[in-house]
Amino acid sequence: MHKMPSCFRIAAAVVALTAVLLAGCSKDSSADLSDLLSTVPAEADAVITFDLGNLVRKAGCKVDDGKIELSEALTSAVAGIKDPEEKKMLSDMVGGKSGVELTSVVIFTQGYRTYMTGLLSDPDAFRKFTESREAGPGFSDRDGISCSRTAAVKGNQFWIVSAGDLDPLDVKVFATLQESKSFSAGESADLILGSKDDVCGLVSVSSPLIGFSDMATQMQAQMVLQSLFDDAAFFDFGVSFGKGKMTGRARVLDGKLKPARSNLPLGKVDGSTVKLLGGSGDSGLAIGLPAKAVEKIGALLAKTGGIGKLYQEIIAPVDGTVAFMIGSDSGDGSVPPLEGVIATRGNGLSALASAADQFGLKWRMDGSNMILSSAVKPQGPITPDMLAKESAGTVVAYMAGSKALQSRIGATSLPVSTLALRLKPSGGSLEAEIEVKGKSDDQQILAAFLTEMFRR
């Protein structure tokens, strides 16, 4: 199997960041998006869209006569790319040689294949650009489709497949879909077309795009998801970029595209309990776990066997807010420096206390709250007051500083000061919110991400 095409690899890996790579003319993206969705099969189990022109502007770039004028920082980053092939590809794209319109792009999954489709300002330039980077005989007319190994063109629309050879008959089906059989005819399209986000998507919970490593893992995840939500069928999400920050949202929807009802009794984090934490950390976590939710989780754990029943005993006395401040991970598999507080019923603490002892944590009771601490105290930019503020009205809140994020994703640097993730109750369901703050309020965070990506 040949490698995934370069331009698709970039788009699929960092959907929101492809905007600066594909140059062309700006158009009416809303009308273009509707047309593109009419070529996506109704049964597609993942549809992700973004507007290239809008993202180019948010990356601090300008467009002039089909060419992108990069910011000074991005120009320097592209110039510093060490791989000559990648550097030339990016330079050609920025120089308008890809032939791609700066308008809406759609990524969708059909079965086990993922496609990217969009519009072209110059089909011949797109063919030439693709042939210069693709092994094989190049484009030829097959079944009425101009097709190479990995890409296809019909009229002013292109398709690129993520892996394997592209089948022109598949593209012919996409291009000639009856309206009733296209994604644009269903209620799903309304979610996409009505979104105000820079990047948005609707993904089936069973989609291979989610990236489960194997069928067993996928089945386990499905069981957990269906236990937590009633008729969980889709993930609906959106991401927006602004000055100094990036925001995102996500929901679990049922088969009728309504927010899936949570099967757990929902509690909320108590900020006063969070403030009992004694120090700061590189990250902080707070969860609202009322006794009824703990009982439900325990019952689910008990079904998984002996280990699950042990965990059931450990969490059994929990009733209220659980919060931790966490320091840098040593990388040796040991428990990182932390301080914690666990609200309990005040009895039946034996298994929970034994677990704390086993992990080398000191503990004491403060009323019905168990206070935990490691031998080494955590330190970092996240304080209990910050975590308590982010926790207001949430079921789960997580905060992390740049050091914790770099450690988690294996990066040496990130243009980020903090990340906050909130899980809030919403009409019997749950909605996730994420906010990533840059290192300054006037920083174009998309441009900063791109600069960091090109420097690696």
C-alpha positions in Angstrom: 0.0 0.0 0.0 1.4 3.4 -1.0 1.6 6.3 1.5 -1.3 8.6 2.1 -1.1 11.6 -0.2 0.8 14.5 1.3 -1.9 17.1 1.1 -4.5 14.7 2.5 -2.2 13.6 5.3 -1.8 17.2 6.4 -5.5 17.9 6.2 -6.6 14.8 8.0 -4.0 15.1 10.8 -4.7 18.8 11.4 -7.9 19.7 9.8 -8.1 23.2 11.1 -4.5 24.0 10.0 -4.8 23.1 6.3 -6.2 26.5 5.4 -2.9 28.2 4.9 -1.6 25.4 2.6 -4.2 25.5 -0.2 -4.3 28.7 -2.2 -6.9 29.9 -4.7 -9.6 32.5 -5.0 -12.1 33.3 -2.3 -15.8 32.4 -3.0 -19.2 32.2 -1.4 -18.3 29.4 1.0 -21.9 28.7 2.3 -23.2 28.0 -1.2 -20.2 25.9 -2.0 -20.6 23.9 1.2 -24.2 23.1 0.3 -23.1 21.9 -3.1 -20.3 19.8 -1.7 -22.6 18.1 0.8 -24.9 17.1 -2.1 -22.0 14.9 -3.3 -21.5 13.2 0.1 -23.5 9.9 0.6 -26.3 10.1 3.2 -24.9 7.1 5.0 -21.4 8.7 5.5 -20.5 8.0 9.1 -18.3 11.1 9.5 -18.5 14.5 7.9 -16.1 17.3 8.8 -16.1 20.7 7.1 -14.1 23.9 7.3 -13.8 27.1 5.3 -10.3 27.6 3.9 -10.7 31.3 3.2 -11.9 32.1 6.7 -9.0 30.1 8.3 -6.4 31.8 6.1 -7.6 35.2 7.4 -7.5 33.9 11.0 -4.0 32.7 10.4 -3.0 36.3 9.7 -2.4 35.7 6.0 -3.5 37.7 2.9 -4.6 36.5 -0.5 -3.5 38.4 -3.7 -4.3 37.1 -7.2 -4.5 33.5 -6.0 -1.4 33.6 -3.9 -1.1 33.6 -0.2 1.0 36.2 1.5 2.3 34.6 4.7 2.9 36.4 7.9 6.6 37.0 8.8 6.5 34.2 11.4 5.0 31.7 9.0 7.4 32.7 6.2 10.3 32.1 8.6 8.8 28.7 9.7 8.3 27.4 6.1 11.8 28.5 5.2 13.2 26.5 8.1 11.6 23.2 7.0 14.4 20.6 6.6 12.6 18.1 4.4 13.2 19.5 0.8 10.1 17.7 -0.6 7.8 19.0 2.1 9.3 22.4 1.8 8.7 22.5 -2.0 5.2 21.2 -1.6 4.3 23.9 0.9 5.9 26.6 -1.2 4.0 25.5 -4.3 0.7 25.4 -2.3 1.3 28.9 -0.9 2.3 30.1 -4.4 -1.2 29.1 -5.8 0.1 26.1 -7.7 -2.4 23.6 -6.2 -5.3 25.0 -8.1 -7.6 24.7 -5.1 -10.3 27.3 -4.3 -10.1 29.1 -1.0 -13.6 28.0 0.0 -15.3 25.1 1.9 -13.7 21.7 2.1 -15.4 18.5 3.3 -13.8 15.4 4.7 -16.1 12.3 4.9 -15.8 8.7 5.6 -17.5 6.0 3.6 -17.0 2.5 5.0 -13.3 2.2 5.8 -12.2 4.9 3.4 -11.9 8.6 4.1 -12.1 11.3 1.4 -11.4 15.0 1.1 -13.3 17.0 -1.4 -13.4 20.6 -2.4 -13.5 23.0 -5.4 -10.9 24.0 -7.9 -10.0 27.3 -9.5 -7.7 25.5 -12.0 -8.2 21.8 -12.6 -5.2 21.5 -14.8 -3.0 23.1 -12.1 -4.4 20.6 -9.6 -3.6 17.6 -11.8 0.0 18.9 -12.5 0.5 19.6 -8.8 -0.8 16.1 -7.8 1.2 14.3 -10.5 4.5 15.9 -9.4 4.1 14.3 -5.9 2.5 11.0 -6.7 4.0 7.7 -8.0 2.2 6.2 -11.0 1.2 7.1 -14.5 -0.7 10.3 -13.6 -4.3 11.3 -14.5 -6.3 9.5 -17.2 -10.0 9.4 -18.0 -11.7 6.5 -16.4 -15.5 6.0 -16.4 -15.9 9.7 -17.1 -13.7 10.7 -14.2 -10.2 12.3 -14.6 -8.4 10.1 -12.1 -4.9 9.3 -10.8 -4.0 6.7 -8.1 -5.1 8.9 -5.2 -7.0 11.8 -6.6 -9.9 12.5 -9.0 -11.4 15.5 -10.8 -14.9 16.0 -12.3 -15.7 19.5 -13.5 -14.3 21.9 -10.9 -14.5 19.4 -7.9 -11.7 17.3 -6.6 -11.6 14.2 -4.4 -8.5 12.7 -2.6 -8.6 9.3 -0.8 -6.7 8.8 2.4 -5.3 5.3 1.7 -5.2 2.8 -1.1 -6.0 3.5 -4.7 -9.0 5.7 -5.5 -11.8 3.9 -7.4 -13.2 6.2 -10.1 -16.6 4.4 -9.9 -16.9 5.5 -6.3 -16.3 9.1 -7.3 -18.8 8.8 -10.1 -21.4 7.7 -7.6 -20.5 10.6 -5.3 -20.7 13.1 -8.2 -24.1 11.9 -9.4 -26.0 11.2 -6.2 -29.7 11.7 -6.2 -30.7 14.5 -3.8 -32.6 12.0 -1.6 -29.5 9.9 -1.2 -27.1 12.7 -0.4 -26.0 14.0 3.0 -27.5 17.4 2.1 -31.1 16.0 2.1 -31.1 15.0 5.8 -31.4 16.8 9.1 -27.7 16.1 9.6 -26.8 18.7 7.0 -28.7 21.4 9.0 -26.2 20.9 11.9 -23.3 21.4 9.6 -24.8 24.3 7.5 -26.1 26.1 10.7 -22.7 25.9 12.5 -20.9 29.2 13.2 -17.6 27.3 14.0 -14.5 27.5 11.9 -14.3 23.7 11.8 -17.4 21.5 12.5 -18.3 17.9 12.2 -20.8 15.1 12.8 -19.2 11.7 13.4 -20.9 8.3 14.1 -19.8 6.7 17.3 -18.7 3.7 15.3 -16.7 5.6 12.7 -13.2 4.3 12.0 -12.2 8.0 11.9 -12.4 8.0 15.7 -9.3 5.8 15.6 -9.8 2.8 17.8 -6.8 0.6 17.6 -8.7 -2.6 17.1 -12.2 -4.1 17.1 -12.1 -5.2 20.7 -11.2 -1.7 21.9 -14.0 -0.3 19.8 -16.5 -2.7 21.3 -15.4 -1.8 24.8 -15.7 1.9 24.1 -19.2 1.3 22.6 -20.3 -0.6 25.7 -19.1 2.2 28.0 -20.7 4.9 25.8 -24.0 3.1 25.6 -23.9 2.6 29.4 -23.3 6.4 29.9 -25.8 7.7 27.4 -29.2 6.6 26.1 -29.0 5.7 22.4 -25.6 7.3 21.8 -25.2 7.5 18.0 -23.2 10.6 17.0 -20.6 13.1 18.2 -21.3 16.7 17.1 -18.4 19.1 17.5 -17.0 22.5 16.5 -13.8 24.4 16.8 -13.2 28.2 16.5 -10.0 30.2 16.4 -9.7 33.8 17.7 -7.2 36.2 19.0 -5.4 34.8 22.0 -7.6 31.6 22.2 -9.2 28.6 20.6 -12.6 27.3 21.7 -14.3 24.1 21.0 -17.6 22.2 21.8 -18.8 18.7 21.6 -22.0 16.7 22.3 -23.2 13.2 22.1 -26.4 12.9 20.0 -28.9 10.1 19.8 -30.3 8.5 16.6 -32.7 11.4 16.1 -29.8 14.0 16.3 -31.0 15.2 19.7 -28.7 15.5 22.8 -28.4 11.9 24.1 -29.7 11.7 27.7 -27.2 10.8 30.3 -27.8 7.5 32.2 -25.8 8.8 35.2 -27.3 10.9 38.0 -25.5 14.2 37.3 -23.8 16.1 40.1 -21.8 19.3 40.0 -18.4 20.3 41.3 -18.5 22.1 44.6 -16.0 25.0 44.4 -15.5 25.3 48.1 -14.3 21.6 48.2 -11.9 22.4 45.4 -10.4 25.2 47.4 -9.5 22.8 50.2 -6.6 21.8 47.9 -3.4 23.1 49.5 -1.1 24.0 46.6 -0.8 24.6 42.9 0.1 22.1 40.1 0.9 21.7 36.4 -2.7 20.5 36.0 -5.9 20.2 38.0 -8.9 18.0 37.9 -12.3 18.2 39.6 -15.3 15.8 39.3 -18.8 16.0 40.9 -19.7 12.5 42.0 -22.9 12.2 44.1 -23.5 8.9 45.8 -26.1 7.8 43.2 -23.6 8.3 40.4 -21.0 6.4 42.3 -23.4 3.5 42.8 -24.2 3.4 39.1 -20.5 3.5 38.1 -19.7 0.8 40.7 -22.4 -1.5 39.2 -20.9 -1.1 35.8 -17.4 -1.8 37.1 -18.6 -4.9 38.9 -19.7 -6.4 35.6 -16.1 -6.3 34.3 -14.8 -9.0 36.7 -12.6 -9.1 39.8 -10.6 -5.9 39.1 -13.8 -4.1 38.5 -15.3 -5.2 41.8 -12.1 -4.0 43.6 -12.5 -0.6 42.1 -16.2 -0.7 43.0 -15.1 -1.1 46.7 -12.6 1.7 46.4 -15.0 4.3 45.1 -18.0 3.2 47.1 -17.7 5.8 49.9 -17.3 8.8 47.5 -20.2 11.3 47.7 -19.5 14.7 46.3 -16.5 16.5 44.8 -13.2 14.8 44.0 -10.4 17.2 43.1 -6.6 16.9 42.4 -3.7 19.2 41.8 -1.0 17.3 39.8 2.7 18.0 39.2 5.0 17.0 36.5 5.1 13.2 35.7 8.5 11.7 36.4 8.1 9.3 33.5 9.1 6.3 35.5 5.5 5.0 36.0 5.3 6.2 39.6 2.5 8.4 40.9 3.3 12.1 40.0 3.3 14.7 42.8 -0.2 15.5 43.8 -2.6 16.8 46.3 -6.2 15.7 46.5 -9.5 16.0 48.3 -12.3 13.4 48.1 -15.7 14.1 49.6 -17.1 10.9 51.2 -20.0 9.6 53.2 -17.6 9.4 56.2 -17.7 5.6 56.6 -16.7 2.5 54.7 -13.3 4.0 53.9 -11.1 0.9 54.3 -10.6 0.1 50.6 -10.1 3.7 49.6 -7.6 4.2 52.4 -5.7 1.0 51.4 -5.5 2.2 47.8 -4.0 5.5 49.0 -1.5 3.6 51.0 -0.6 1.4 48.1 0.2 4.4 45.9 2.4 5.9 48.6 0.0 8.8 49.4 -0.5 10.2 52.9 -4.1 10.8 53.9 -6.1 12.3 56.7 -9.7 13.0 57.3 -11.0 16.6 57.6 -14.6 16.0 58.6 -16.0 13.7 55.8 -13.3 14.9 53.3 -10.3 12.7 52.7 -7.2 14.9 52.1 -4.4 13.2 50.1 -0.8 14.2 49.4 2.3 12.7 47.9 5.7 13.0 49.6 6.7 15.6 46.9 4.4 18.5 46.7 3.1 19.5 43.2 4.0 23.0 41.8 2.8 24.8 38.7 0.6 27.6 37.3 -2.8 26.1 38.1 -4.1 27.1 41.5 -7.2 25.8 43.4 -8.9 29.2 42.9 -8.4 28.9 39.1 -9.7 25.4 39.1 -12.7 26.3 41.3 -13.6 29.1 38.9 -13.4 26.8 35.9 -15.5 24.2 37.7 -18.5 26.4 38.3 -21.6 24.5 37.0 -19.6 21.6 35.7 -19.7 17.8 36.2 -16.0 17.6 35.3 -13.4 20.3 34.9 -9.8 19.9 33.9 -7.1 22.6 33.6 -3.5 22.2 32.4 -0.6 24.6 31.9 1.9 24.4 29.0 4.3 22.1 30.8 1.7 19.5 31.4 0.4 19.7 27.8 3.9 19.4 26.3 4.6 16.4 28.4 1.3 14.8 27.4 1.7 15.1 23.7 5.5 14.8 23.6 6.2 18.4 22.4 9.2 20.5 23.3 7.2 23.8 23.1 3.6 24.9 22.5 2.2 28.4 21.9 -0.3 27.8 24.8 -0.5 29.1 28.3 -3.5 27.1 29.6 -6.1 24.6 28.5 -9.5 24.3 30.2 -11.9 21.5 29.6 -15.4 21.6 31.0 -18.2 19.0 31.0 -21.5 20.6 31.8 -25.0 19.3 32.2 -27.4 20.4 29.5 -31.0 19.4 29.3 -30.4 15.9 30.8 -27.4 15.4 28.6 -23.8 16.6 28.8 -21.9 19.2 26.6 -18.1 19.5 26.5 -16.4 22.9 26.2 -12.7 23.5 25.6 -10.7 26.7 25.8 -7.1 27.0 24.8 -5.4 30.3 25.7 -2.4 31.5 23.9 0.6 33.2 25.5 -0.7 36.6 24.8 -4.2 38.1 24.2 -3.3 39.6 20.8 -1.7 36.4 19.5 -3.3 34.8 16.4 -3.5 31.4 17.9 -4.0 29.6 14.5 -0.9 31.2 13.1 1.0 30.3 16.3 0.0 26.6 15.9 1.0 26.6 12.2 4.3 28.2 13.0 5.0 25.6 15.6 4.0 22.7 13.3 6.2 23.9 10.4 9.2 24.2 12.7 9.2 20.5 13.6 
